[in-house]
Amino acid sequence: MARGPECTVVVCTRGRPVALARCLESLAAQTYREFEVLVVDSAPLDAGNREIVGRFGARYVVEPLVGLSRARNAGLRYCTGDFIAFLDDDCVAAEGWLGALLAEFAEPSVMAVTGNILMPGPEFGPARVALGQENPEWFEMANFGGIGSGGNMAFRRGFAGFDERLGRGVLLPACEENLAFHSVIDSGGQIVYTPESVVSHPHKTGTAAFRANFRNVACSVAYFTLLWVETKHRARVFRYCLGALGGRRRSWRAAGNGIAMGRQWWTPLAILAGPWLYLAASWQGRGKAVQGAVQSIRRSESSVS
């Protein structure tokens, strides 16, 4: 029997056909060829994305409920490769992007790999990083931006998936990849960041940048709250929060990566919003889980009939 592709590249999208076409064009130009492309269309409003996906010969899956983490989890369910790479629909991958990611899986202990993102400058550093529990700062690096981000990442098949309370499209629209990185290392795996795997991503400016910064601070505090309530690492969360409020820079952060809390007029408002955002996201997550179960039952009933 013929062997399937070594890797499935999952592109989650919603309502950005022009960006999606650019992304798929960059995947068609990859030097590494043993992969398939799976596009997950999140709660589509029209057939535009389906037509674009057909033009590039990729697989197409609809996820009826909004949410990036939910769409990524759908990609995990439908993938066929030994490795699953995730690329944002508004990113453009360099020709050697996928090959550089997959090369790092040669070591069996490596369970996830991340790469660099140009926005337009590099978001992460020029040095390769291997992160596991042997590093005394693994918790901080995994959870707070020291080992890559979700726009450029890959996992071994068998990865458990993303927390659907987090990610674009829900009330807490961030940090889903950080929690995933945390879970990989907390369970004994290793994550590698390689600067050789490069994608480019549009950069927000002006009013959009202000909204993004306010949201990022509120989401960071909400994520601190989640880690405080739901993990055993409360002391580490507390120490990191104190440093963030004081504007402390971390040696493992690239110069342009991260926001120093406590230095903007709107920071106190964003900090106060954080715990409430965590609570609201948790309640929304429960509702989405029920809605998703109903959708699954309906799909099963329709397939039987």
Steps between C-alpha positions, in 0.01 A plus 500: 500500500633844407624711789318828568667840526744548785344829607161669495513880481186642662388850401204631701311784335188714520394769256843592360507353147773728366734423789416129476595495131840660577559247778417202277723639224792497742424139596499399134856635473647296789825317427391215729226307319378213723197677642132564449311824566181498705299823517251528786235763426357632827126578483517609132257762375536413131670259260794726416760313703385162366559622144851623586590174673381303197721710275807392698399134533488505881258318728212705639317455832228716655494561875149636568586682825722809518835475682860453391572229756187313397609525135851378584357206691288416195822502299654256746203265461518498120878495451673196349868587542745393770555869577254789502618852413282806558527814289281809545296591192652850486858369511724437199750217541855516369592218259693308765244554779362148532825313442669696779216421743494128427878458516485569875283192563799272433549490878225275650460716812395802290120517509452849355695746285449871445653745253565868448239757395587824319265786595686661302806452727565166675267429793740250654876470525768375256610203712355148512343415839418154640270521802410229750459457873876506551487877437413677830300761305303256286166599654552871434637448147223261395216711638619853433650510152848354533470208259303625198134560423199350327551655156788260429502169688485122455425199722545126489186306426329416828516853638194542726379828349413856599283639778190630320442772759803676352589637156356735242123491468424458872501739794863427592655531152859404582741268685367169363841410358670593829281259694572235236876554537460482878318166474766352270787579739299432817441145370874445441539600135736750342433799273752640254499850352684522167574837337544319167123457462368841398159647421399863449197656667334843458576754772228701679544876525306804631159438661516130422831476687352681804202263513734203463726620784206561738355161412839329541544635852145401602548157345836458675343571840212264416757234411690564824168440677447173314848376592449607862164322530563191288868403539734414787747779413345787696826630645655526155194680367516749790871572447454549129207739553709716733777521244258581217340781700844645565592490131770236543652375176576130467829387351317245286267758340587666171509881527168551321316210657264567789350801677634658818202535733464800727624764255186607315206707625256227406693216669303504832172466306635208301631331816163533674327353195721189499344285778150578377607402151620163629168437677296605195712282270452199726122545497503551123710185464238296682230628268711429192566146623127432529436658160780292346357180647160580350662565161681165518178315585322664208783411260489137622122484457519642147773251403287208626191617314 
